[in-house]
Amino acid sequence: MTPHRAGNTHAHLPGTADGHWPAQASPDALGDEASMRGATGFAACALMADGQAAGEGRRFTWSTLSGWGLNPLIDNATLIVSELLSNALQYGLVHPPAHRADRRPVWLGLLRRGRTVLCTVCDHSTAVPVLRKPDHLSQSGRGLHIVNYLSASWGWTTPNVGGKAVWAAVSPSPRDDTPASAATTRTW
């Protein structure tokens, strides 16, 4: 799968006039028309750029998807959100740790269309995500490979002075509709 860039973020944070950042993902991000039929929903939260953001983001994602009745997506979506938040915290921080008090929040948004959920993390960096060749001896650098594997599509908005949004679409896999005895498993 190839990540897809999307349009301009403008002032992409929620609450701003042009803040429709989840909708800026690639038109293909939310899947085919059949998977988009049904309920829609949107949930967002601001997370402080600290060591608890990934855990809070996982809990928010689990709670939201559970409330939407999308339990088959919870495991993949929470892992994707965790990886996107970790990248935003590691590479998207504008201020060094000493200036924690004036650090702007990182935003997490979940957009539901049918049985597909678009997970979006906004940070204030203009650096775009890079899918690197994996180093099997390294303790880091695999996050985007996990996002790439678990998502139907992923990408980012064009960075500007306000930052960027990195997104990943999560859809049920064909095996989610198959009885457990007939399901196949993926191997790493």
ABEGO torsion letter per residue (X at the ends): XBBBBBBBAEBABBGBAAABAAAABBAAAAEBAAAABEBBBBBBBBBBBBAAAAAAAAAAAAAAAAAAGAAAAAAAAAAAAAAAAAAAAAAABABBAAAAAABBBBBBBBBBBEABBBBBBBBABABBBBBBBBBAABABGAAAAAAAAABABBEBBBBBAAEBBBBBBBBBBAAAABBAAABBBBBX
